[in-house]
Amino acid sequence: MLNDPLKTRLIRFAHLHHGQSIPMVTLTGSSRTILGRTIYKRTLMSPSTNWLNRIKGEIRHDEPMANHTSLRVGGPADLFIIPKDVADLQLIFKHHGDRPLFILGEGTNLLMSDKGFRGIVISIKNRFKSIEKPLFFKNAQGEEAALVTAGAATKMSYLVKNLAKYSLTGMENLVGIPGSLGGALIMNAGADGTEICDVIRSVTRVNAEGELETLSKSDLKFEYRKTTFPTKGGIIVSAELELKKGDHATIQETIDRHLVRRKNKQPLSLPNSGSVFKNPEGDTAGRLIEAAGLKGFSVGDAGVSIKHANFIVNKGAATASEVLEVIEHVRATVLEKTGIEMETEVIIVGER
């Protein structure tokens, strides 16, 4: 059975739809068990959720979100859907009703609560990963350029390396960004003076009404670590990128340099969510946290990385509550010592 207790929720995500309770339903139909988890295929539920029968992808009940976040924390999601194609996505958005939705890519920059998510999590990690062959042309400045369409679930590192094979420049500074293209678009991810908005030509998404639409760059508003769409909700399917032709050796050298620096400066050997705080104007979050003497500060198995102060790592069996305690302590300490109130880059989601 699916129960939706009447509890206080904290939901902070652009693609969530605040709803009421999820009605109690009975799962029937074919199922199979993998590692103790029941996986339902084309499952018939209550009359109000018969649309799930038409989903061609996979539907899971009470799926542990710790299995899908880079921090390895998070309680169960009521429903976890892995859509097969765009048609599945359209079905979900047209028929989910008042059930909250959460879009999951690689699970980076995400803190899912220990109580999980009372709604539907849509995981696109295993789909929408295609990268089309570049279409070369001369831009308005007479330079050789190319248009490349990539799926929203494409990993940023893989995308940048793929573009380098064609000597396309403009994204090499972003090779160390964890997560997928879709996630990078949602937060206008950036590094070393480059942001994803610099190379965007258009974005294709399924909007909140379940309609497929393509938005040009001018339809979007880009800010520091934030992208605003004309209407809220929906899910990115793909993006068209515009890049210039460059020198292959120079591009590859830049990529290699960023990867080496990432390996040396970031705690890649431990589960983490990526950068926790946004950089305040004129400074960096990592420097402020380190100056406050917080490197190594821990609550349970959650702690500030000794390698990079703007990373919180899971040293074993950390909980989301412990991670949140670390975040709040760091924020309060930096505010007390510097007067700077830091804003989280990590997204906090779920029932508390």
Secondary structure in CASP SS format (residue, H / E / C, confidence):
PFRMAT SS
TARGET T0000
AUTHOR 0000-0000-0000
METHOD secondary structure of the structure
MODEL  1
M C 1.00
L C 1.00
N C 1.00
D C 1.00
P C 1.00
L C 1.00
K C 1.00
T C 1.00
R E 1.00
L E 1.00
I E 1.00
R C 1.00
F C 1.00
A C 1.00
H C 1.00
L C 1.00
H C 1.00
H C 1.00
G C 1.00
Q C 1.00
S C 1.00
I C 1.00
P C 1.00
M C 1.00
V C 1.00
T C 1.00
L C 1.00
T E 1.00
G C 1.00
S C 1.00
S E 1.00
R E 1.00
T E 1.00
I E 1.00
L C 1.00
G C 1.00
R E 1.00
T E 1.00
I E 1.00
Y E 1.00
K E 1.00
R C 1.00
T C 1.00
L E 1.00
M C 1.00
S C 1.00
P H 1.00
S H 1.00
T H 1.00
N H 1.00
W H 1.00
L H 1.00
N H 1.00
R H 1.00
I C 1.00
K C 1.00
G C 1.00
E E 1.00
I E 1.00
R E 1.00
H E 1.00
D E 1.00
E E 1.00
P E 1.00
M H 1.00
A H 1.00
N H 1.00
H C 1.00
T C 1.00
S C 1.00
L C 1.00
R C 1.00
V C 1.00
G C 1.00
G C 1.00
P E 1.00
A E 1.00
D E 1.00
L E 1.00
F E 1.00
I E 1.00
I E 1.00
P C 1.00
K C 1.00
D C 1.00
V H 1.00
A H 1.00
D H 1.00
L H 1.00
Q H 1.00
L H 1.00
I H 1.00
F H 1.00
K H 1.00
H H 1.00
H C 1.00
G C 1.00
D C 1.00
R C 1.00
P C 1.00
L E 1.00
F E 1.00
I E 1.00
L E 1.00
G C 1.00
E C 1.00
G C 1.00
T C 1.00
N C 1.00
L E 1.00
L E 1.00
M E 1.00
S C 1.00
D C 1.00
K C 1.00
G C 1.00
F E 1.00
R E 1.00
G E 1.00
I E 1.00
V E 1.00
I E 1.00
S E 1.00
I C 1.00
K C 1.00
N C 1.00
R C 1.00
F C 1.00
K C 1.00
S C 1.00
I E 1.00
E C 1.00
K C 1.00
P C 1.00
L E 1.00
F E 1.00
F E 1.00
K E 1.00
N C 1.00
A C 1.00
Q C 1.00
G C 1.00
E C 1.00
E E 1.00
A E 1.00
A E 1.00
L E 1.00
V E 1.00
T E 1.00
A E 1.00
G E 1.00
A C 1.00
A C 1.00
T C 1.00
K E 1.00
M H 1.00
S H 1.00
Y H 1.00
L H 1.00
V H 1.00
K H 1.00
N H 1.00
L H 1.00
A H 1.00
K H 1.00
Y C 1.00
S C 1.00
L E 1.00
T E 1.00
G C 1.00
M C 1.00
E H 1.00
N H 1.00
L H 1.00
V C 1.00
G C 1.00
I C 1.00
P C 1.00
G C 1.00
S E 1.00
L H 1.00
G H 1.00
G H 1.00
A H 1.00
L H 1.00
I H 1.00
M C 1.00
N C 1.00
A C 1.00
G E 1.00
A E 1.00
D C 1.00
G C 1.00
T E 1.00
E E 1.00
I H 1.00
C H 1.00
D H 1.00
V C 1.00
I E 1.00
R E 1.00
S E 1.00
V E 1.00
T E 1.00
R E 1.00
V E 1.00
N C 1.00
A C 1.00
E C 1.00
G C 1.00
E C 1.00
L E 1.00
E E 1.00
T E 1.00
L E 1.00
S E 1.00
K H 1.00
S H 1.00
D H 1.00
L C 1.00
K E 1.00
F E 1.00
E E 1.00
Y C 1.00
R C 1.00
K E 1.00
T E 1.00
T E 1.00
F C 1.00
P C 1.00
T C 1.00
K C 1.00
G C 1.00
G C 1.00
I E 1.00
I E 1.00
V E 1.00
S E 1.00
A E 1.00
E E 1.00
L E 1.00
E E 1.00
L E 1.00
K E 1.00
K E 1.00
G C 1.00
D C 1.00
H H 1.00
A H 1.00
T H 1.00
I H 1.00
Q H 1.00
E H 1.00
T H 1.00
I H 1.00
D H 1.00
R H 1.00
H H 1.00
L H 1.00
V H 1.00
R H 1.00
R H 1.00
K H 1.00
N H 1.00
K H 1.00
Q C 1.00
P C 1.00
L C 1.00
S C 1.00
L C 1.00
P C 1.00
N E 1.00
S C 1.00
G C 1.00
S C 1.00
V C 1.00
F E 1.00
K C 1.00
N C 1.00
P C 1.00
E C 1.00
G C 1.00
D C 1.00
T C 1.00
A H 1.00
G H 1.00
R H 1.00
L H 1.00
I H 1.00
E H 1.00
A H 1.00
A C 1.00
G C 1.00
L C 1.00
K C 1.00
G C 1.00
F C 1.00
S E 1.00
V E 1.00
G C 1.00
D C 1.00
A E 1.00
G E 1.00
V E 1.00
S C 1.00
I C 1.00
K C 1.00
H C 1.00
A C 1.00
N C 1.00
F C 1.00
I E 1.00
V E 1.00
N E 1.00
K C 1.00
G C 1.00
A C 1.00
A C 1.00
T C 1.00
A H 1.00
S H 1.00
E H 1.00
V H 1.00
L H 1.00
E H 1.00
V H 1.00
I H 1.00
E H 1.00
H H 1.00
V H 1.00
R H 1.00
A H 1.00
T H 1.00
V H 1.00
L H 1.00
E H 1.00
K H 1.00
T H 1.00
G C 1.00
I C 1.00
E C 1.00
M C 1.00
E C 1.00
T E 1.00
E C 1.00
V C 1.00
I E 1.00
I E 1.00
V E 1.00
G E 1.00
E E 1.00
R C 1.00
END
